[in-house]
């Protein structure tokens, strides 16, 4: 069971290394990549099954007890993120086999993808905030190379903005970690959750500063307002397979980090980080969708919509601001505030799951359209449904799931978040969410009409040549699978939401998380709860 926590990191690493060993053979690289991504999906499903039985599992690498060693830990949220990462990984590899050119394959495309996946899985499973920084850097290095692989002018221009702002985020993150270690003497997240309560009053100002620095660092990674400018400048430039992988996972690691850190370590709102998250969520929702309204290219439109949907996800953590200095677990079980916070965070987790599936499907389909028509400029498309009616239906499902049309998955998530905002007396935020949701519907309706309705545009010779050689089954299969998952999430929304609600309860009451980390040395936990100082690790 403990080895199961290592596999999501070990499998991508071994797959990347094996792909490098057989890099002279395209067929061998593809076969290894398919096996590795399938294995990651299987491990993710096994991890979800395990945490559903045991709630939280943890392992201390090399036998060093926490907080001195490296901790890997999985609860319901992190296990589900590993499983969804496996789904996206398998879909990306299948799609890449049908779309990535020979030159990129020979220049280590598959090893880079799996190095990126290793960083993503490490971020979801780590129990140490410094290791989170390390996994962020692994993701940054591999994603930067994937972004520039091919050397096209648009890629290089977008990559400069991408890497500059993400390096700034890394510098801020590392600075915050140095300050945090100097103040508290540990970087194990469960240990931080215990020690940060005992920080002397004269150091509370510095703790607040660290909380703000981390919020900026994670905010850049997640693409929240006003720190999002790198995202729409870069996500549309690489091949569609890479865009889909980035859209599904990279910003979600930043969102996951905000969920984890601001429910486990910086819990109460004494430093006003949760209030800032509440304001940022509303601003991010509106700015993202307004940017999407004026775009003339499909992938740029989808990139701006990522920003808007990040805003919806932040509502769940922002609603913790209504608790003030009171902890969620301290409230009576029938408290309205307690219920509103739980509903909001569960809705945000549901939204996170839904968005990964739907957004990757849309980027995959954008790549199919671009390959068939030779462009993704909305003004140069039209009448696509007359030539590819099945593709029009397939695009409709994730597009309007993204817009929140019932009974698709997006409706359930948006309904939960708006209901939670109203229960928390955040009527303005609920109104902003509803307006943003209507604008997203308008954007997706406009995109669908411009691409699929109207008079068919004449295909260029280049487009005809591309459509003759495209491996449609391999490129269409992944978005079909993801569309089916999205529909299933809507049809079985009750079961999915109950899982999200249980995951939210684990975040809001982290006692099981902390106990799992210190199961090998309960004296550490007991001493910290009594306020005893056992020395700086």
Secondary structure in CASP SS format (residue, H / E / C, confidence):
PFRMAT SS
TARGET T0000
AUTHOR 0000-0000-0000
METHOD secondary structure of the structure
MODEL  1
X C 1.00
X H 1.00
X H 1.00
X H 1.00
X H 1.00
X H 1.00
X H 1.00
X H 1.00
X H 1.00
X H 1.00
X H 1.00
X H 1.00
X H 1.00
X H 1.00
X H 1.00
X H 1.00
X H 1.00
X H 1.00
X H 1.00
X H 1.00
X H 1.00
X C 1.00
X C 1.00
X C 1.00
X C 1.00
X H 1.00
X H 1.00
X H 1.00
X H 1.00
X H 1.00
X H 1.00
X H 1.00
X H 1.00
X H 1.00
X H 1.00
X H 1.00
X H 1.00
X H 1.00
X H 1.00
X H 1.00
X H 1.00
X H 1.00
X H 1.00
X H 1.00
X H 1.00
X H 1.00
X H 1.00
X H 1.00
X H 1.00
X H 1.00
X H 1.00
X H 1.00
X H 1.00
X H 1.00
X C 1.00
X C 1.00
X E 1.00
X E 1.00
X E 1.00
X E 1.00
X H 1.00
X H 1.00
X H 1.00
X C 1.00
X C 1.00
X C 1.00
X C 1.00
X C 1.00
X C 1.00
X C 1.00
X E 1.00
X E 1.00
X E 1.00
X E 1.00
X C 1.00
X H 1.00
X H 1.00
X H 1.00
X H 1.00
X H 1.00
X H 1.00
X H 1.00
X H 1.00
X H 1.00
X H 1.00
X H 1.00
X H 1.00
X H 1.00
X H 1.00
X H 1.00
X H 1.00
X H 1.00
X H 1.00
X H 1.00
X H 1.00
X H 1.00
X H 1.00
X H 1.00
X H 1.00
X C 1.00
X C 1.00
X H 1.00
X H 1.00
X H 1.00
X H 1.00
X H 1.00
X C 1.00
X C 1.00
X H 1.00
X H 1.00
X H 1.00
X H 1.00
X H 1.00
X H 1.00
X H 1.00
X H 1.00
X H 1.00
X H 1.00
X H 1.00
X H 1.00
X H 1.00
X H 1.00
X H 1.00
X H 1.00
X H 1.00
X E 1.00
X C 1.00
X E 1.00
X H 1.00
X H 1.00
X H 1.00
X H 1.00
X H 1.00
X H 1.00
X H 1.00
X H 1.00
X H 1.00
X H 1.00
X H 1.00
X H 1.00
X H 1.00
X H 1.00
X H 1.00
X H 1.00
X H 1.00
X H 1.00
X H 1.00
X H 1.00
X C 1.00
X C 1.00
X C 1.00
X C 1.00
X H 1.00
X H 1.00
X H 1.00
X H 1.00
X H 1.00
X H 1.00
X H 1.00
X H 1.00
X H 1.00
X H 1.00
X H 1.00
X H 1.00
X H 1.00
X H 1.00
X H 1.00
X H 1.00
X H 1.00
X H 1.00
X H 1.00
X H 1.00
X H 1.00
X H 1.00
X H 1.00
X H 1.00
X H 1.00
X H 1.00
X H 1.00
X H 1.00
X H 1.00
X H 1.00
X H 1.00
X H 1.00
X C 1.00
X C 1.00
X C 1.00
X E 1.00
X H 1.00
X H 1.00
X H 1.00
X H 1.00
X H 1.00
X H 1.00
X H 1.00
X H 1.00
X H 1.00
X H 1.00
X C 1.00
X C 1.00
X H 1.00
X H 1.00
X H 1.00
X H 1.00
X H 1.00
X H 1.00
X H 1.00
X H 1.00
X H 1.00
X H 1.00
X H 1.00
X H 1.00
X H 1.00
X H 1.00
X H 1.00
X H 1.00
X H 1.00
X H 1.00
X H 1.00
X H 1.00
X H 1.00
X H 1.00
X C 1.00
X C 1.00
X C 1.00
X C 1.00
X C 1.00
X C 1.00
X H 1.00
X H 1.00
X H 1.00
X H 1.00
X H 1.00
X H 1.00
X C 1.00
X C 1.00
X C 1.00
X C 1.00
X C 1.00
X H 1.00
X H 1.00
X H 1.00
X H 1.00
X H 1.00
X H 1.00
X H 1.00
X H 1.00
X H 1.00
X H 1.00
X H 1.00
X H 1.00
X H 1.00
X H 1.00
X H 1.00
X H 1.00
X H 1.00
X H 1.00
X H 1.00
X H 1.00
X H 1.00
X H 1.00
X H 1.00
X H 1.00
X H 1.00
X C 1.00
X C 1.00
X C 1.00
X C 1.00
X C 1.00
X C 1.00
X C 1.00
X C 1.00
X H 1.00
X H 1.00
X H 1.00
X H 1.00
X H 1.00
X H 1.00
X H 1.00
X H 1.00
X H 1.00
X H 1.00
X H 1.00
X H 1.00
X H 1.00
X H 1.00
X H 1.00
X H 1.00
X H 1.00
X H 1.00
X H 1.00
X H 1.00
X H 1.00
X C 1.00
X C 1.00
X C 1.00
X E 1.00
X H 1.00
X H 1.00
X H 1.00
X H 1.00
X H 1.00
X H 1.00
X H 1.00
X H 1.00
X H 1.00
X H 1.00
X H 1.00
X H 1.00
X H 1.00
X H 1.00
X H 1.00
X H 1.00
X H 1.00
X H 1.00
X H 1.00
X H 1.00
X H 1.00
X H 1.00
X H 1.00
X H 1.00
X H 1.00
X H 1.00
X C 1.00
X C 1.00
X C 1.00
X C 1.00
X H 1.00
X H 1.00
X H 1.00
X C 1.00
X C 1.00
X C 1.00
X C 1.00
X C 1.00
X H 1.00
X H 1.00
X H 1.00
X H 1.00
X H 1.00
X H 1.00
X H 1.00
X H 1.00
X H 1.00
X H 1.00
X H 1.00
X H 1.00
X H 1.00
X H 1.00
X H 1.00
X H 1.00
X H 1.00
X H 1.00
X H 1.00
X H 1.00
X H 1.00
X H 1.00
X H 1.00
X H 1.00
X H 1.00
X H 1.00
X H 1.00
X H 1.00
X H 1.00
X H 1.00
X H 1.00
X H 1.00
X H 1.00
X H 1.00
X H 1.00
X H 1.00
X H 1.00
X H 1.00
X C 1.00
X C 1.00
X C 1.00
X E 1.00
X H 1.00
X H 1.00
X H 1.00
X C 1.00
X C 1.00
X C 1.00
X H 1.00
X H 1.00
X H 1.00
X H 1.00
X C 1.00
X H 1.00
X H 1.00
X H 1.00
X H 1.00
X H 1.00
X H 1.00
X H 1.00
X H 1.00
X H 1.00
X H 1.00
X H 1.00
X H 1.00
X H 1.00
X H 1.00
X H 1.00
X C 1.00
X C 1.00
X C 1.00
X C 1.00
X C 1.00
X H 1.00
X H 1.00
X H 1.00
X H 1.00
X H 1.00
X H 1.00
X H 1.00
X H 1.00
X H 1.00
X H 1.00
X H 1.00
X H 1.00
X H 1.00
X H 1.00
X H 1.00
X C 1.00
X C 1.00
X C 1.00
X H 1.00
X H 1.00
X H 1.00
X H 1.00
X H 1.00
X H 1.00
X H 1.00
X H 1.00
X H 1.00
X H 1.00
X H 1.00
X H 1.00
X H 1.00
X H 1.00
X H 1.00
X H 1.00
X H 1.00
X H 1.00
X H 1.00
X H 1.00
X H 1.00
X H 1.00
X H 1.00
X H 1.00
X H 1.00
X H 1.00
X C 1.00
X C 1.00
X C 1.00
X C 1.00
X C 1.00
X C 1.00
X C 1.00
X C 1.00
X H 1.00
X H 1.00
X H 1.00
X H 1.00
X H 1.00
X H 1.00
X H 1.00
X H 1.00
X H 1.00
X C 1.00
X C 1.00
X H 1.00
X H 1.00
X H 1.00
X H 1.00
X H 1.00
X H 1.00
X H 1.00
X H 1.00
X H 1.00
X H 1.00
X H 1.00
X H 1.00
X H 1.00
X H 1.00
X H 1.00
X H 1.00
X H 1.00
X H 1.00
X H 1.00
X H 1.00
X C 1.00
X H 1.00
X H 1.00
X H 1.00
X H 1.00
X H 1.00
X H 1.00
X H 1.00
X H 1.00
X H 1.00
X H 1.00
X H 1.00
X H 1.00
X H 1.00
X H 1.00
X H 1.00
X H 1.00
X C 1.00
X C 1.00
X H 1.00
X H 1.00
X H 1.00
X H 1.00
X H 1.00
X H 1.00
X H 1.00
X C 1.00
X C 1.00
X C 1.00
X C 1.00
X H 1.00
X H 1.00
X H 1.00
X H 1.00
X H 1.00
X H 1.00
X H 1.00
X H 1.00
X H 1.00
X C 1.00
X C 1.00
X C 1.00
X C 1.00
X C 1.00
X C 1.00
X C 1.00
END
